[in-house]
Amino acid sequence: MTELERMLTQLGEELDWPATPDLAPAVTRRLEEPRRRRTLLPRAGPRRSVALAAVGLLVLAGSVFAAAPGVRDAVLDFLGLQGVTVERRETLPTPPPERPLDLGTRMTLAEATEQVGFVPLVPATLGEPDGVYVRRGLPGGELSLAYRPRPGLPRARTTRLGLLVGEFRGDLSPEYLGKLAGPETVIRRLPIDGEPAIWIEGAPHFLLYGSPDGEVVESTTRLAQNVLLLEHGPLLLRLEGAFDLDRAVEIARSLR
């Protein structure tokens, strides 16, 4: 059973649904008096309306990234955190051409701290990043910290870096990032010091950015390697590299 199916099942168990009405008398009266306008079904009560709205939101949660060309195949699994959705699909679209990373404007960490709408977090075990970038266009901005390969941080095929850290206000941009993974990719939900996280490992998966109007920004679509997604208060943190889960968790726990 997928995460979406489990959520819908739990929702159904928590709601009190009205008994199915006997429609025969109403239908008979309607046939006998065709010119009179009558209501055949009772109007949905507040609880049912809330339930239908909730189901609609669950279905629409993945609609932004399903609209991208070539990604409309069957969804095998659906997960999410604030700021990101993760979908496992039977097949994936054709990989886009390789492009240089576009992380925004390069600046110092002090300058970035003044630019973004949150306090940046830096891995204490790694020290100052080799590059700091800010991308505007979403509430609070997006911060990227780049670390060159080094012992413990092997070079990633997708970024040519040892570690790429992304940070933004997930509470303000609930569907900014999308992840599309195939059946061979490992997707694991786990807690890290009480915060929800998702680990994606194995076959490269797709990273998609959503624009404020709900469209996929195809020019920024790219392949990604191993990734740890982590909620930290209002922030969504993204750690990408060629390291394993243990190393990713170690880095995440050192964020200060």
DRENSE-290453 format. One record per residue (C-alpha): residue in one letter; x, y, z. Coordinates in steps of 0.1 Angstrom, whole numbers. Example, Ala and Ser with C-alpha at 12.3 -4.5 7.8 and 13.67 -1.06 7.14 Angstrom:
! DRENSE-290453
R	A	123	-45	78
R	S	137	-11	71
This chain:
! DRENSE-290453
R	M	0	0	0
R	T	14	34	-10
R	E	18	64	14
R	L	-12	81	-4
R	E	-34	50	0
R	R	-25	48	37
R	M	-34	85	42
R	L	-67	81	25
R	T	-75	49	45
R	Q	-67	66	78
R	L	-88	96	67
R	G	-118	74	60
R	E	-116	57	94
R	E	-116	90	112
R	L	-147	105	96
R	D	-184	98	104
R	W	-201	92	71
R	P	-239	95	69
R	A	-260	64	62
R	T	-269	58	26
R	P	-304	73	20
R	D	-333	54	5
R	L	-336	70	-29
R	A	-366	51	-42
R	P	-394	73	-29
R	A	-376	105	-41
R	V	-371	90	-75
R	T	-407	79	-77
R	R	-419	114	-68
R	R	-396	130	-94
R	L	-410	108	-121
R	E	-446	115	-112
R	E	-440	153	-110
R	P	-414	160	-137
R	R	-418	198	-136
R	R	-411	202	-99
R	R	-375	207	-89
R	R	-366	184	-61
R	T	-333	175	-44
R	L	-326	137	-47
R	L	-295	136	-25
R	P	-289	154	8
R	R	-263	181	8
R	A	-228	171	20
R	G	-223	181	57
R	P	-193	200	69
R	R	-174	169	78
R	R	-179	153	44
R	S	-170	186	27
R	V	-137	187	47
R	A	-130	151	37
R	L	-136	158	0
R	A	-113	188	2
R	A	-86	168	20
R	V	-87	141	-6
R	G	-85	168	-34
R	L	-54	183	-18
R	L	-37	149	-15
R	V	-44	142	-52
R	L	-33	177	-63
R	A	-1	176	-42
R	G	17	157	-70
R	S	0	174	-99
R	V	27	201	-105
R	F	54	176	-113
R	A	31	152	-130
R	A	25	180	-155
R	A	61	179	-168
R	P	65	163	-202
R	G	73	126	-200
R	V	65	120	-163
R	R	29	110	-165
R	D	35	73	-159
R	A	20	54	-130
R	V	30	66	-95
R	L	43	37	-74
R	D	49	57	-42
R	F	44	92	-30
R	L	62	109	-1
R	G	67	144	9
R	L	80	169	34
R	Q	73	206	37
R	G	89	221	5
R	V	94	189	-14
R	T	75	160	-29
R	V	90	126	-38
R	E	75	102	-63
R	R	86	68	-73
R	R	75	59	-109
R	E	75	29	-131
R	T	95	47	-158
R	L	113	80	-159
R	P	116	106	-187
R	T	146	110	-209
R	P	175	126	-189
R	P	180	163	-198
R	P	213	174	-214
R	E	240	180	-188
R	R	244	216	-179
R	P	265	236	-154
R	L	249	240	-120
R	D	229	272	-117
R	L	228	279	-80
R	G	222	317	-82
R	T	244	346	-73
R	R	277	338	-56
R	M	285	358	-24
R	T	300	355	10
R	L	283	337	39
R	A	278	370	57
R	E	262	386	26
R	A	240	355	21
R	T	229	358	58
R	E	216	393	50
R	Q	199	382	18
R	V	179	352	29
R	G	149	352	52
R	F	163	327	77
R	V	194	319	96
R	P	217	298	74
R	L	229	264	88
R	V	265	253	81
R	P	279	218	88
R	A	302	223	118
R	T	323	192	109
R	L	332	207	75
R	G	338	243	83
R	E	333	272	59
R	P	319	262	25
R	D	340	266	-7
R	G	311	285	-24
R	V	280	302	-11
R	Y	251	311	-35
R	V	217	326	-32
R	R	188	321	-56
R	R	159	345	-54
R	G	124	340	-68
R	L	108	322	-38
R	P	98	335	-4
R	G	129	338	18
R	G	153	328	-11
R	E	173	296	-15
R	L	208	292	-1
R	S	233	267	-15
R	L	266	257	1
R	A	292	240	-21
R	Y	320	218	-8
R	R	348	205	-30
R	P	356	167	-29
R	R	378	156	0
R	P	383	125	22
R	G	348	115	33
R	L	332	135	5
R	P	338	117	-28
R	R	331	135	-61
R	A	294	132	-71
R	R	287	125	-108
R	T	258	149	-109
R	T	274	180	-93
R	R	312	173	-95
R	L	312	184	-58
R	G	318	166	-26
R	L	287	180	-10
R	L	259	204	-21
R	V	237	217	7
R	G	204	235	-2
R	E	183	255	23
R	F	150	273	19
R	R	118	281	38
R	G	97	249	32
R	D	68	263	51
R	L	65	292	27
R	S	71	271	-5
R	P	54	237	2
R	E	59	223	-33
R	Y	91	241	-45
R	L	111	209	-51
R	G	101	177	-68
R	K	119	144	-69
R	L	111	117	-94
R	A	127	83	-88
R	G	125	49	-106
R	P	119	15	-91
R	E	156	8	-86
R	T	161	39	-64
R	V	160	34	-26
R	I	137	58	-9
R	R	136	56	29
R	R	117	77	54
R	L	135	82	88
R	P	137	106	117
R	I	169	125	125
R	D	169	139	161
R	G	131	141	160
R	E	129	158	126
R	P	113	140	96
R	A	137	131	68
R	I	138	112	35
R	W	169	94	21
R	I	172	88	-16
R	E	200	65	-28
R	G	210	44	-57
R	A	201	51	-93
R	P	202	88	-101
R	H	168	105	-98
R	F	153	137	-112
R	L	153	170	-94
R	L	126	195	-106
R	Y	119	231	-94
R	G	84	245	-93
R	S	77	281	-101
R	P	54	302	-79
R	D	26	298	-105
R	G	27	260	-101
R	E	46	251	-134
R	V	77	230	-136
R	V	108	250	-145
R	E	122	226	-171
R	S	155	246	-176
R	T	165	236	-140
R	T	155	199	-142
R	R	186	177	-137
R	L	197	144	-124
R	A	207	140	-88
R	Q	228	115	-69
R	N	223	104	-32
R	V	202	129	-13
R	L	191	135	22
R	L	160	157	26
R	L	154	170	62
R	E	129	193	78
R	H	145	216	104
R	G	118	239	119
R	P	105	260	90
R	L	135	250	68
R	L	138	223	42
R	L	174	211	39
R	R	188	191	10
R	L	222	173	12
R	E	234	158	-21
R	G	266	138	-27
R	A	282	104	-34
R	F	283	96	4
R	D	262	70	22
R	L	233	74	47
R	D	255	73	78
R	R	277	101	64
R	A	247	121	54
R	V	232	118	89
R	E	265	128	105
R	I	267	159	84
R	A	230	168	91
R	R	235	164	128
R	S	264	189	127
R	L	244	217	111
R	R	247	248	132
